[in-house]
Amino acid sequence: MKASVWISLLSLACLPALAFGQDIQLETAVKEDRKIIMGARTDVPPFIWKDKRTQKYRGLFWDICVEALVRSNRPFETVPISAGQRSDLLSKGSYCTEDGETYDTCTAEIATVELLCDPTTVNLKRMQTFSEIDNEDQGEGLHRFVFSPILYLANGSYFQLGYPRRVFREQLATTLKLRCTQFPELKPVFCGEREHPTGWEWLRRPDTELFAQKPSIDWTTACDAILEAMATDKDLPENTEDQERKVWPPQIWPEPDPVKPEFEIWGYLEGSTIGPSVVKAAELAPSSIGICPQAFDSHTLATEAFCNGKIYRYFGDVDLVRAAVNAYRSNNTDNECPADETPSSRGTYEPYALVLSNEKRGFAEDFTLALYSMFTDGTIAQMFDGRFGERRRSQYLETLFRINSIPTGEANIEE
Amino acid sequence: MSTDGMHDIVALFFGVGIIIAFSHERFNRISYETGKRLDRLVSFLTPDKLRARRQVTYAYFIYTLSLIILYLILCGYAEILLPLIGGQNLLPEIGASTLPSEASTSPPPASDTTPEPTTGFAPMESSAIEFWIANLEPTVSSEPVETNSGVNIAPEVSMGLALIMVGLAPSIKALVRVDEWLRMFAHRVAGIPTWVIDTSDALRSNAKVLRFFTDSEADNSSEYLISEPERKRVIDLHAKAKPFLGNLDDFILNIEVILVASAWFLDEKLRITGTGDKNRFEEIENELRRRKNELFSNANSPDLSHEGWEAVATAADELASDFCVLIALYDEQDVIHPYDQRPAPTESQRRARDRLRQFVDVLYKNKTEPLMQRRGNNLALFWTLAIVLSWTVAWAVLWPGQAEFNLIWDTLSSDTYRRIRLYSVNAFNTYCIATIVAITFRWVRMTSVAEDGQRKWENMRYPNHWTRWLPQALSLFSIAFLVSTALNIAVQLWLTETRTPEAEAWRMTFEEFIISIRWRFEYMGPISFRAACLALLVTVLLDARQRLWTDAGRYEQKQLKRHKSSDQMKSNAKTWRDLSLLDSLSWVAVGALMMLIITPVMRYLSFLAATQDYPRDFDHIDAGLMIWATLYTVVLAALVMFCLSEVLTRRAFYRASKDPADGRVLEAAGEE
């Protein structure tokens, strides 16, 4: 009994000194520890992007991230994150700081972030990945990530070229027909025409069975060849007149051209959530039509392909696609980029959230609190209106904003 | 659209039916200033009684066809044409045709404006992938594009127009005038009423044949089947009128004509042997009988003054003239057969019949030679139309037409009935219309006589001088060509540009319209050109055959009368006798060769017209189409030439009787 009393007294006496020592350590630790490394995307307008002229970040998500960090009293440092780096971050927990290199062959430093300020689609698979990163314990610097509350609901849909698909398919076929000489793989698809009759063969009625046949095409192989041929820098060969049939021998029997296979190219952003759906849709497309999904590394590249008629549909989160197309239009005044936006009014569900590190003590909680407070006091709604002023929120986005505006919990006249 | 289209078509067919049903009644309205010649009879003589049925049929056919074409054009271009002729109140009103019934039952109005774009998620009804891959089917379908089958002519327009055209609805002035003009033209083509006036004049000039009254006591009245009281009546009138009338002889001749004709035909004392329908003239017979009785009761009044006798003489003159009209009509309508070979039962009947023959013989010696020229037109027309349509339908049904059609549309299969429809309409608008126009033109010119007594039609096979046949050939060709092209353009324009309210035609400016017409003219013109060539050849063949059978007929008659014939006539008669299959085959060769040359050239012109906006080279498909077109026209021309030549040789002429005893007996060897 006595001993225990003494011990407790002793400890009480020592307490201030102990606390003092800790305080000194905390001062420096807090400064180091509270600082947040924020990964910011540079190329996803209108959510977050880096203005090329002023070298400053802008966008709705940037506004939100900065305000929330300020509210949670965290100093921060910003590092640019590319689409590929983000993909590594989400799957492996860290990224190669040299953007051009892949993660596995990275010669530069492997780094990570504590806040990924990027419109990242929340899904179960990503959440599962986050938990697995921690379990495997791959070493120093790996973070266990969590998603912030859902900030935004986007439409996963597409823009389509502003002219009929028939035109696109014909143009594609015309181009590829000329490329047959350069890419032998295209021959069976686009250049497999009948021999011209010689002598008096033109009098004989051709076997009608020849025309009824549906082309048997391995669409996947054909798509590979088509995408390869479309990506080439080689000059388009001149139309060779030799292939044209002459006036003699005349054609007196109907010989409808064999049903030409029709192809469309659909573009999407590499690593986007909509990508697998696009690939799946291409597989499920009617057997009489070939859909070639093509992944692009950035919205800029995809937009350029789309506006130059290289891809017929441009899949992605429609707000991103719209912003990219608008940016392209303003940068290229000679190309109006004829786009049909009507399909984009409906789409797949793409809930956006921010990715937070769980390793920084209290950061996730603080940040989440800040976000909710911003919803509740209407800051985020104001930011949204500031950015998307002319576009009204969809019914569902409006609902999300209301759901996220949680009660303050303080005594309120209304309650 | 489908049900509306059905209503449209039914209404249009119904309209055509109404026009056909009423066209006969309208055709029988008089189109002519009768003059006093026919005034007295006009209420009894409808135009169709004024000529033989074959003449009337042709004219009626032309009239009805023109009415139908006019009707269809008015319907097809109602929006443009009706306001021009003052019929805009027929057009359906623009604007809502019904009011919404009840707000609760009516569907929500479909919004025209696209919803304002929103930002943020908006879910889809179906799964995203399904939505994305919907409507991806190949754009190039192997099935031919189903064209709009509706005619898009509002039923109120087609029905209203039909009723207006047949006069059941308040008329449109312009239409009435057109209808009158058409009817006059048709009547003129059939020689209504000129023919009957001519003929009765000719008969009156020959009236002396009917004289039975002589100053002497010789009584030959029984020869005319005149009873004794009648003869007495003439003697009596002769005596009573003598002091009052200067032209007593004329008066007595008129009385004789009246008495003989009424004895023969009104009292039916003469056993007439014709097959025609005498009942058709019952009304006019009664009227003549009434007037005859009135005349004699007037003449028998005891105290007739000088003026009274003058009036009686005038009435007698008119009545005699009308009896001549009746006899001319009897002859035209085959009620009497003057040259019938059947034996007469009694001697008096035989002699009366001889007298009748002598009386109407003047018609058969008339310079117009009706028997020699009235055959051929209907036959030529019927055979040409039948061959063109049957060959076209056969072509459309069988593999050549199938191949050609599919080659044009680049398909493997096509609907047979659609092919039949398109090919037949095209063939009718070109070959049939051109032939109808050409034969009608020939007939109209042939029935008109110029001041110099020559007929205005110059025989195209045996022409006198190129200054006569060339202008005629050119004008015939141009008229056939223009009419056929105009119809073709109208149909094409209607098919392609006016059938929907949104169609271009309604919005075109005048310049655009002219350019569109010009383009079509350049494209369709060559097709009609071929048809006009064929029509010209048909008239040449008709002329050739007619000259031969006319000359052969004349030659035979002159031979029998021991008159001398010219060498030309002799050789023509010989040619006519020697006509054989070989001759028909040579016509076939001419027709086929003509088409073999013309069709490829014309087809090439069509190609040039079709490609003037989008120039391209003449390719193997154009060559193939040229081959098919040439095959079609060559076979068509060969068939038409062969059948026409054969039919005109074997059927359509008056062959000299095999019995040389009676030289004047001409036997109808053909039918029409």
Interface residues (C-beta under 8 A of the other chain):
Chain A: Y152 L153 A154 N155 G156 S157 Y158 P164 R165 R166 R169 R205 T208 F211 A212 E244 R245 K246 V247 W248 P249 P250 Q251 I252 W253 P254 P256 D257 V259 K260 E262 E264 S277 V278 K280 A281 L284 A285 P286 S288 I289 I291 R313 D319 E341 T342 S344 S345 R346 G347 T348 Y349 E350 P351 F388 R391 R392 R393 S394 Q395 Y396 L397 E398 L400
Chain B: T114 P115 E116 P117 T118 T119 G120 F121 A122 P123 M124 E125 A128 I129 F131 W132 I133 L136 E137 P138 T139 V140 S142 A403 N406 L407 W409 D410 T411 L412 D617 F618 D619 H620 I621 D622 A623 G624 M626 I627 W628
